[in-house]
Each structure stands twice: as structure tokens, then as C-alpha cells.
Amino acid sequence: MGIAAAVVMIAGCGSSGTPAPAGSSGPASSTSASAAATATPSSAVNTAPQPDPGDPIAQKLCDEIKPQLSDWRVQGPSLGGTALNIAVHEWALRNGGLALSARVLGDKAMIDRITTKTCPDVRTEALQALNLPNFASGILF
């Protein structure tokens, strides 16, 4: 949620601060500015890649998780859960920027869908190591 809020705040800071030209009404330009500000974040999220299983982006997620499995077994759910969040958002940022990271926050089950079809063995091992029923329940930020 923090990333989505940052996107909204950044989008809202885009006004030029220039007074409205003579003859234009204040509320109309104010409405236009706020409509543009609210359209920007949803547009950014909607243009984020939607990784499909078998897609190279989906495989990169599996490749991000697999080398961490042994560490997660040793670290347990607390530290491993934090590492899971970091791994998922690093993957999202590298492969789709803030838009994909925001999409993950809005649809945490996306990670389960991708890993179930792309690397079910890695998913199963990760969930066991982290003592989670699914990735969606472990993605907190």
C-alpha cells in the first residue's frame, strides 16, 4: 500500500501552480487537475506487465525464490517472511517497476498463480520453509 500511496502523492504534485487564464472558471480547472491526478495511478497499475506462467518474467520470480530456500529453512518464518517480501518486490521492480509492485500489492494471489504453474516444486518448498498456506498470506508490504 505504501508504494501505491506514493504513486498517488507523486501524481498529485504534478500541477504547475500557474494561475488559470482569464475567463476560465476555477472549479473547472481544479476538477481537471484532480481528474488527471486520479487517472495517473490507475493507469500506471493497469499498464504493469501481467506475467503469465511460462513467461520469462514469471520464470524470473521462480529464479529469485529458489536460491533462498535453504536460507528460509534456517531462518524460519519470521526472517524468511521478510526475505520473501523483499524478493517479491525486487522481482516486481526489476520486471515492471512500481506499477508491477503496486499490482502485486493489489493482487497478492498473483504470486501464487505464477508459482503454482511455473515452478510448483519451488513454491511448495518455499511455503513449507516459511510455514505459510500460500504466498498471498505472507506478502505484507
C-alpha positions in Angstrom: 0.0 0.0 0.0 2.9 2.4 0.7 4.0 2.3 -2.9 0.5 2.9 -4.2 0.1 5.9 -1.9 3.5 7.2 -3.0 2.4 7.0 -6.6 -0.8 8.9 -5.8 1.1 11.6 -3.9 3.6 12.0 -6.7 0.9 12.2 -9.3 -0.9 14.8 -7.3 2.3 17.0 -7.2 2.3 17.4 -10.9 0.2 20.6 -11.1 2.1 23.6 -12.5 0.8 26.1 -9.9 0.2 28.6 -12.7 -3.0 30.6 -12.2 -5.9 29.8 -14.5 -6.1 32.0 -17.7 -8.5 34.9 -17.6 -12.0 33.8 -18.5 -11.7 30.2 -17.2 -13.5 29.1 -14.2 -11.5 28.0 -11.1 -13.6 24.9 -10.3 -13.3 23.5 -13.9 -9.5 23.6 -13.9 -9.5 22.3 -10.4 -11.7 19.4 -11.4 -9.5 18.7 -14.4 -6.3 18.6 -12.3 -7.8 16.3 -9.8 -9.2 14.0 -12.5 -5.7 13.8 -14.1 -4.1 13.1 -10.7 -6.5 10.3 -10.0 -6.2 8.8 -13.5 -2.4 8.6 -13.4 -2.0 5.9 -10.6 -4.7 3.6 -12.0 -3.2 3.9 -15.5 0.2 3.1 -14.2 -1.1 0.0 -12.4 -3.1 -1.1 -15.4 -0.1 -0.9 -17.7 2.1 -3.1 -15.4 3.1 -6.4 -17.0 0.7 -9.2 -16.2 3.2 -12.1 -16.0 1.7 -15.3 -17.3 3.1 -18.7 -16.3 5.8 -19.8 -18.8 6.5 -16.1 -19.4 10.2 -15.2 -18.8 9.1 -12.7 -16.2 7.3 -15.5 -14.3 10.3 -17.7 -14.5 12.4 -14.8 -13.1 10.2 -14.9 -10.0 11.0 -18.6 -9.5 14.7 -17.9 -10.1 14.5 -15.2 -7.4 12.9 -17.5 -4.9 14.8 -20.8 -5.5 18.3 -19.8 -4.2 16.8 -18.5 -1.0 15.1 -21.8 0.0 17.9 -23.1 2.2 18.2 -19.7 4.0 14.5 -19.6 4.6 14.6 -23.1 6.1 17.3 -22.0 8.6 15.8 -18.5 9.2 12.3 -19.7 9.8 9.0 -17.9 9.1 9.9 -14.5 10.7 13.1 -13.7 8.9 12.2 -15.8 5.9 8.9 -13.9 5.6 10.7 -10.6 5.4 13.1 -12.0 2.8 10.1 -13.3 0.8 8.6 -9.8 0.7 11.9 -8.3 -0.4 12.4 -11.0 -3.1 8.9 -10.5 -4.5 9.2 -6.7 -4.6 12.7 -6.8 -6.0 11.4 -9.1 -8.8 8.4 -6.8 -9.4 10.6 -3.6 -9.5 13.1 -5.2 -11.9 10.5 -6.5 -14.3 7.7 -3.9 -14.2 8.8 -1.1 -11.9 6.5 0.5 -9.4 3.5 -0.4 -11.5 4.1 -4.2 -11.1 5.0 -3.8 -7.4 1.7 -2.0 -6.9 -0.2 -4.7 -8.8 1.4 -7.3 -6.5 0.1 -5.4 -3.5 -3.4 -5.2 -5.1 -3.4 -8.9 -6.1 -1.1 -10.8 -3.8 -2.6 -14.1 -5.1 -0.8 -13.3 -8.4 2.4 -14.7 -6.9 0.6 -18.0 -6.0 -0.9 -18.3 -9.5 2.5 -17.7 -11.2 4.5 -20.1 -8.9 1.8 -22.8 -9.0 2.0 -23.0 -12.8 5.7 -22.0 -13.4 7.6 -23.7 -10.5 5.2 -25.7 -8.3 8.2 -27.5 -6.6 9.9 -24.3 -5.6 6.5 -22.9 -4.4 5.9 -26.0 -2.2 9.4 -25.9 -0.7 9.1 -22.1 0.0 5.7 -22.4 1.6 6.9 -25.3 3.8 10.1 -23.3 4.8 8.0 -20.3 5.7 5.2 -22.2 7.3 2.6 -20.4 5.0 -0.6 -21.8 3.4 0.1 -19.6 0.4 2.3 -16.7 -0.7 -0.6 -14.2 -0.6 -0.8 -14.6 3.2 2.9 -13.9 3.5 3.2 -10.8 1.4 2.7 -7.9 3.8 4.2 -4.9 2.1 
